[in-house]
Amino acid sequence: MFLLGCLDQLLFGASPAVYGALFLPVCVLTALWVRGGDVLSAPVVLPIAFAVGLLPVAEGGGGLLGRLMGLVTGLATQAGWLYGGTLLAAVIVLVRRVRWVRGRQRRG
């Protein structure tokens, strides 16, 4: 997500909408590619990745406090993308988990 944030800043001038739209496929891919044993960690990791990737996109004044305020503002204004992507990943993960548990019950 950090690399996508840098790419967004370079190509689109740090557009939060583009960053949010790029976050959705990352959520789907993460939920599909994570190992079966770690499947429940995907919805936890994604909001952290969103915040880290928002660093290059967030507008902020000079210094650490300005960047931090930009990050907090970006998280507040882009919450829809964050919640939507996390919810999408959670649904995929829950379906995978249910299928995994049912498969184990059939075998054992």
MOBEL-V709118 format. One record per residue. N is the residue number from 1. OMEGA is omega in whole degrees, -180 to 180 (NA if undefined). Layout:
# MOBEL-V709118
N,OMEGA  N,OMEGA
This chain:
# MOBEL-V709118
1,178  2,178  3,176  4,175  5,177  6,178  7,177  8,179  9,-178  10,-174  11,-172  12,178  13,177  14,178  15,179  16,179  17,178  18,179  19,178  20,178  21,177  22,-179  23,-177  24,177  25,177  26,178  27,-180  28,-179  29,178  30,-180  31,-180  32,-174  33,-177  34,-179  35,-178  36,-180  37,-178  38,-171  39,-178  40,179  41,-177  42,180  43,178  44,-176  45,-174  46,177  47,177  48,178  49,178  50,-179  51,179  52,180  53,179  54,-179  55,180  56,-177  57,-174  58,176  59,179  60,178  61,-179  62,174  63,-177  64,-179  65,177  66,178  67,179  68,178  69,176  70,178  71,180  72,177  73,178  74,177  75,-180  76,-176  77,-179  78,-178  79,179  80,177  81,-178  82,-180  83,-180  84,179  85,179  86,178  87,178  88,178  89,-180  90,178  91,179  92,-179  93,-180  94,176  95,178  96,-179  97,179  98,179  99,180  100,-180  101,178  102,177  103,178  104,179  105,179  106,-179  107,-172  108,NA
